[in-house]
């Protein structure tokens, strides 16, 4: 019997990779796990402070900290998933030494860990804010909310997989994708809702699947908010198309990714 | 039993293609220790990686019956920032073995003392090789793939490895690649010669020596 054949073997490999990734990412510093929470908290704190300074409140009566968190964290999950996927092989080259581990496994393990981490970060931030304000939120639709997070990780990882494959042929991609993705931050509904945008601008911005994801998460979280434009089918189409392209390119590039 | 059927593998080099394995067909019979000898750069490590399944051949087929190890030797496949024990845990998990048993066996076998709990990047190359060897011994493989066994540890440790292999000779076997016939003679009954992209199988190490000298 060859180890790690079929689904059970795949699960063993993923489980081992996730545990290992946790060790290497968070275990290195004593503040490891804490740091995962501190960084996004600082971001959210900054934006909440800016909202307060200009006297802005979240639309439709949403609570401000949760409003920013439901925008910033799915976006961060998307962006981080891209980066983690692109660097998955370079950071774990030695692991391809084991026959049952393929580049795709490295990308998958990182995607799962990233998704779980950011959902936990979200929980910590929301709980802290709730204790602070003594107002506990009622979640509108857990499934929609969770699927939104998973979609952010899936979209980011499939794009990352594609970029990883392409970077084997064009190494400059590794340096280009970061700056190219940065503007998305302003077009993904982190500080506003699609409902609140003027129609011509909105129609254009809705081409961006990350905006749909933020809308999904927000309408899944808030009872107060009903997104008129979030389209799960559109996001799924993007994920399927990018995964397909990513898998094809990975297949072609695998030979050169394998070289340890 | 491991069989290579018309396996071809080439690498892109600056002045065209370098043919490492040229239409190679060879059977490694079960429960026999087999060496592969060849000059440096002949493609011994590539052959081992193809046997292990890390790399796919450009053409041809590889069939494996039984559980085949990863190529053991230089301690590739360890994460430098994790400790010896943590690396063992990881490998035990991906092979579906009991984590505690693998850790306990490796700790005992590799004799790394307090280094077992320290990051692998602090190890000397000999220590890494001992960890790799101990770890592979902790998992019951049918075939152990060994890359340049001369690199592994001092004389006492090598003696220990040889004794362990001998005690398992009924159950498992080794395929060793080396540029040195002397090491192959110590472990193996038969020997294949890899030269110019071709592999010649010899029933005894002496036959291999005759070809390899030329």
Interface residues (C-beta under 8 A of the other chain):
Chain A: X1 X2 X3 X4 X8 X9 X12 X13 X15 X16 X17 X19 X20 X23 X24 X28 X92 X94 X95 X96 X97 X98 X99 X100 X101 X254 X255 X258 X260
Chain B: X52 X53 X54 X55 X56 X64 X66 X67 X68 X70 X71 X76 X77 X78 X79 X81 X82 X86 X89 X90 X91 X93 X94 X95 X96
